[in-house]
Amino acid sequence: MQIAVASGKGGTGKTTIALSLAYFFKEKNLKVAILDCDVEEPNVNLFLNLKIQEEKSCNVMVPYIDKSLCSACGECERICQFSAIVLVKGKPLFFPEMCHSCGGCTLICPEKAIKEIARETAKIEISQKDNLFFAGGKLNIGEAMSPPVIRQVKENFIDADIRIIDSPPGTSCPVIESVREANFLILVTEPTPFGLNDLSLAIEMARALKIPSAVVINKSSKSDYLIKDLCKQVNIPIIGAIPEDREIAENYSKGEFISVVKEKYNAQFKEIINHIKNFRRIYNS
């Protein structure tokens, strides 16, 4: 089963929930994989503190132009929707960071002056300890295209009993690539006006992708009614609420929050997991 953890905005506690779920499932003797798809700001292994056992390059295919064959016809410039290739004084100029690797320029070049070559955009880190497995991407500095990296991260540990995907914040292309094909989506939010607005966007995204979803309120407070009213209106369940707790925040800053969550909020996470288990039974039936 593949569970994605997402949020409409950053700072809601998405990684806290994802890691806590991974440890709770791990204690059930399940093979659990946690995949850090927030490749622009990965932080899962800061808490796992696993020694990286394997590192792979993430490559995308980009055009290489043989200028001795190029006739400066401009077909490559015309087909490129992202202005990755432009003609300057009759010579092609290529901007690799803007290329979306569609291959159109290679296909359309009448002189066959363009071929595709691999270009590294990120590193994929892989490790494991006991029955907990980790894979995460690190986008190279200056790179803008994260979906290809996210796809490669998700190719790892396909045979795990539970795969938990820690998604990037927001509702843009990287998030959609992360949660796509998930069996269940947990939307983590906080009871603030910003949290409310971004949760509504995340719910719309989940419905557009037709992924069964539920909400977890982190930093729960007397303002929870903001989230509860919205969830009631759109008919989406709230399956857990974790109170705002300074002790969690202090231990989070040290990379040691899991033990506090397990000790103080065991009941809340059991409730979340029971909801997922019930869905899993229905899903597998």
N, C-alpha and C positions, 0 to 999 in steps of 0.2 A: 504494500500500500504506500502511496506517495502523498505526503502531507506537506503542503506549502504554507509557510507563515509569512504574511505580508502586512503592510500598513500603508495608509494613505500618505503618511508623513514620517519623517525621521524622528528618532528620540522617544518613540512610544514604548519601547521595551520589546521589540520584535525578537532580537537575538536572545534576550533573557528567556522569553517563552520557548523559543525553538530549542535552546540548549537544555532547558529544564525538562521539556518533553522527551528529548533524546535520552537523558539520564533516567527518567522514570520508565521509559520503555526498555532501556538496557537492563534494568533490574528485573524485568520479566523474562530474562534469558532469551530475548529476541535479538536477531542480528540487525543492528540499527546503524544507518548511515546518515550523517548530517552533511549537507552540501551547502557550502557558503557561496551563494550566487550574487552576493553584494560585492562584485569584483572591483568596484572602484574604491570601496572602503571596507575591505574584508577584516573581520575581527573575531570570527569564531575560534580560531586556533590560539588567539591570545588567552582565551579561557581554558581551552582543552590542554594547551601547552604540550602538544604532541611533537615528538621529533619527526621531521619530515623524512619519509622513507623513499619517496620517489618524486621527481619533478619533471614535468613534461612541458615542451613548448606548445603554445597555441598559435597556429599559423593561419593566415588568410591568404587567398590567392589575389595577386594584384598584377596589373599589366607592366610588362617591360617593353619599351619601344626601341626598336632597332632604327636609329635615325638615318642610317645609310639606305634603308628601304623606304622610309617615309616620304610621301609625295606632298605632304601638307594639304591633303584634300579637305580636312576638317570633319570627316565623318565621325571620328571618335569624340570630338568635342560636342557635336550635335546630339549624339545618343546619350551622353553622360548627363544624367539628371542632377548630379551633385557637384558639377564643375570640378571634378577631380582631374580632368584633362582639359587644358585650354591651349590654343595656339597663340604664341607671342612672336611677332615678326616672322611668321611662317614656320615656326618651330614648335613642336609639342612640348608642353610643360606639365609634369605630373605631380599632383599633391597626394601622397599615399594615405595620409590621415583622413582624407575626405572620401576615399574610395570605398564603395559598398560591395565590392567583389562580385558584381553581377555578371561579368564576363562579356557584356555587350560590345565593348570596344574591340575585343579580340575577334568576335564573330563578324563584325561589320567592316573591319579594315580591308579595303580592296587590295592593298599591297601585301597583305599578310606580314605587316611590319610589327605586329603586336603579339607577344606571347605572354602567358601567365607564369609568374614565379611566386614562391612562398615568401611571406613576410611575417616575422614574429610580432604578435601584439600583446602577448601575456604569458604568464607561467601558470601551470596547474600544479598544485601541491597535493600530495596524497599520503595518507598515513592511517594507521589503525592501532588500537590497543584493546585486547580481549575481543569482545563482540561489538565494539564501537568503532565505526569507520568514518574517515573524514576525507573530503575532497573540497578544495576551494581554489578560486582563481584570483590572480593578482594582475590587473591590467597594467601594462607598462606606462610609465609617465608620458603624458602627452597624447595618449591614444583616446579616441572618442567612441569607438565601436565596441560596446560590451556584449551584445547578444551572441556573437560567435563564441566568445569565451564562456558564457553561461551555458550554451549548448554543449560545449565540451566537458564542463564540470558535471553536467547532468548525465553524461555517458558512463559515469563511474558507479560501481556497486549496484548494478541493475538487479541482482539477485537478493538484495537485502530484504528482510521481512518488513521493515519500516524504513522509508526514505523521507527524511525531513529536510525541506528546502528553506533555507534562510534567504528570503528575497531582498532585493534593494527596496528602499522606500519609494513611495509615489505610485503612479499608475501608468507610467510611460512604457516604451518598448522593452527596456530591460526587465521590468516587472512582469510584463505579459509573457516574455520568453521564459522567465523563471517559473511562473505558476501554470503555464500551459501544460496540459496532460496530467495535472495533479488530480488525485481522486477526491481530495478534500482540502479546503482552504480555510485557514484560521486568520481572521482579520483582527490585528491587535490595535487597540485605540486607547486614547486617554480622554477623560471627561472634561474637555475644554472646547471652546468655540472652534479653534483650529482643528482639534481632533475630530469634532463633529463634522466639519466641512469635508475634511479629507477622507473620513470614513464613508461618507455618502458617495464620493467618487470611487472608492475602492469597491463598494457594494455594486455600483453600476458596472464596473469592470468585471467582477465575478459573474454577474448575470449575463453580460455579453458573451463571456467565455463558457457559460453554462456549467460552472463548477459549483458543487454543493459547498455551502459556506456557513460559518458561524463566527461570532464575535467574542473576543476576550477583552475585558476592560482591565488595563493596567493602570497603576497609580489611582486606584478606585477611591472615591471621596463622596461627599454629599452632593457633588455635581453630577453624579451618575445618571440622574434623570435626563440629562441632555442626550446621552447615548441610548438609554432605555426607550425614550419617546420615539427616536428615529427607528430603532430596531422593531418596535411595535408597528410603526406605520408601514414599514417595508417587509414585515413578516420574516425577519431573520433572527435566529435564536442567539441569546447570550449564554455561553456555556461556562463562563468563569469570570471572576473578578479578583484581582490581586491588589490589596491595599497599598497605598503609598507608604513606603517604609524606609526610613533613613538608613536602617541597618543594611538593607539590600543595596542601597545606593553606595554606601561606604565600602561594602565588600565587592561590589561591582567594579569600583575604581581600582581595587587591588587584584581583580580577576578571580575572585573567590566567592561568588554569590550563590553557587549551586547548593552548598551545604545549608545556608540560611533558608533558602526557598524550601528545601526538603524538610527542614526541621519545623518551620513556622507555617508553611502553606501546603502541607502534604494533602490535606482534605480537598483544597481547591483544585489541585492538579489531578487528584484521583477523579474528581467530577468531570474535568475536561477529558481525561483519558477514557472514562466510561462512556462519554458521549461519542468519542471517536470509535471505541470498540463496538458500540451499538450500530453505528453507521457502517463499520467494516463488516459486521455480520450480514447486514442487509445488502451491502455491496457484493459480498462474496456468494450470496445465496442465489 
